[in-house]
Amino acid sequence: MSKRTRVSIDDTDVNGAFASWLFQMIFLIAPKHLRIIAGRATAKTSEIIAQRSQDVMYDMPKSYQVLVSDTYINALKNIVPTLLEGWKRRGWREGMHYVTDKRPPSHFRLPYKPVESYKHTISIFNGCFMNLGSLDQPGGLAGGSYQHMYADEARLLKFDKLKKLMPAIRGEYTIFGHSVYYRGSTFTTDMPNIIDGDDDWILNDEKNMNMDQVRLALEVGLVVNEIKKQILACKQIGDYNSIEKLKSNLGRWTEKWIRVRKDLTFFYVVSSLVNVDILTEGYFSDSLKALGIEEFKSAILSLKVNLKKGEKFYGNLGEHHFYEDGIINSFYDKYTLTDEIEETCLALRYLDRKQKLEAGADFGDMCSLIPAQTRGNYLYILKEFCTLAPENEIQLGKKFVNFFKHHEYKVLDLYYDRSGNQNQKTKRDWATALKNAIEFQDGVSTGWVVNLMSLNQSTIYQEEEYNFAKALMGETSPNLVKLKIDKFQCKCLKSSLELTKIKIKTSISGSKTIHKDKSSESLALHLRPMFSTNYSDAFKYLIYRRDFVDRVNTSGLYTSSDPGFY
């Protein structure tokens, strides 16, 4: 019998493809429950989930499976397209191996039970059926029955909601109980950042991993793989007698491999360095320069982030300031998984389209705008928009108008930095340019009227902003509105507020003053929306207004604009 086991990508019956050692290890262990925390550029959806979902579907044909996301919009715009791209790279084609949002063709096998609706679903040629679900409306999933669950960006999934869905991973043991993947789950994510409001429940699954069982599964998996290589080698030299013996041996070792993987959890944390052969050294040096050391440690090296509350500029900001039900999900039912999603204000649950809007704006090479609406005792921040140079306030205005084109009462009170009017005499100041961009497009009136609320206002000193935000978020003034921010529509604002740090300055006389650490505004331009203080400045201009400040005794004067010293 031939002992040749070396396989070349030029060999017959070999389809060469790159796979990192992490990718190979995962599929040699092939656990029931997979938990992977990995840095950026590790292809968690397009490689790990795409390949593993194919393996699970081949092992459990006709099964029901569920792909979970934090919101439907995130699933439709980001996760599903990436998953389908990963399947495409592995040879699956739409119409031949899967279809979305419709009854499958007649040559597809049917799932083990009838399908009630094909909306936001994927049907697989071997009868598997994947349902798309989101935790912003978990009730629609909890009553189902699924044999396997997948989720990318697990850090965004709130465990209190996720655990209500877990009982739905059940059913039909007599049909699918042979599979290691039966009632299993696959979760991948970046390192959770609790400062950003991420949920770190996935870290608790490390204790569910039996390291001895993991090692044994890997060792047996390596034996199975070695036998497969020997079978291929024998086929290439025509040694068919040896192939029959090897196939018998493969059957025995495959049975052992299945047994050692029963109820196995594999938990692993890995940095982006796992793909260093593809990313090259330059990626990491560029990322370090762009992100800064703290963000680099979390996003690239998968190290935990820990910013103490006393270091936060917005120390009283808490989870109760964010709401998760801001989208009317039924509005997006008209879209299929492969449609281009048009976001619109019609889907905003807490918007009154018959009342005026308010917005805070910040200008520069990154322009940001956060529309809001005061309703009763609450200030709802509904959405965020930004542009990065070479785009400017003109494009920012178009984004606002397009999103709010169905708003009925088209009046906007705009609050902004005093530098927005610095060039007013030349008729090309930032604020007026944004006002014009909202009120007119291509010389035609949009119907909007923009009121510039920050004319002739003076400086907002950062210590005054700090004290006012402390009172607003601490809810210590009964006459002051309460803050509510859409967690999913304002992700960048949320991150900006949560990451902004305090800087203490000491004067020559020894007196100390509180300032906002603005060093993040030197980040690479494409990183600023999520990781800089730019959005927090737009927030400052929105909240620090006479009507609100007069209700809080933060200083003897009402002021309004950026101090200009950092």
Secondary structure, DSSP 8 states (H G I E B T S, - for coil): --------TTSTT-------HHHHHHHHH--SEEEEEE-TTS-IIIIIIHHHHHHHHHHSTT-EEEEEES-HHHIIIIIHHHHHHHHHHTT--BTTTEEESS---TTS---SS--S--TTEEEETTS-EEEEEETTSTHHHHTS-BSEEEESSGGGS-HHHHHHHGGGB---HHHHTTSTTTTEEEEEES---GGGT---GGGGGGGG--HHHHHHHHHHHHHHHHHHHHHHHHHHHT-HHHHHHHHHHHHHHHHHHHHHTTT-EEEEEE-GGGGHHHHHHHHHHHHHHHHHHHHHHHHTT-------GGGBTTTT--GGGEES--B-GGGGGGS-TTS-----GGGBTT--TTS-EEEEEE-SSEEEEEEEEEETTEEEE---EEEETT--HHHHHHHHHHHTTT-SS-EEEEEE-GGGGTTGGGT--HHHHHHHHHHEETTEE-S-EEEETTTT-----HHHHHHHHHHHHHT--TTS-EEEEETTTTHHHHHHHHH-BEEEEE-TTS-EEEEE--GGGGS-GGGHHHHSSHHHHHHHHHH--HHHHTTS-S-SS---S-----
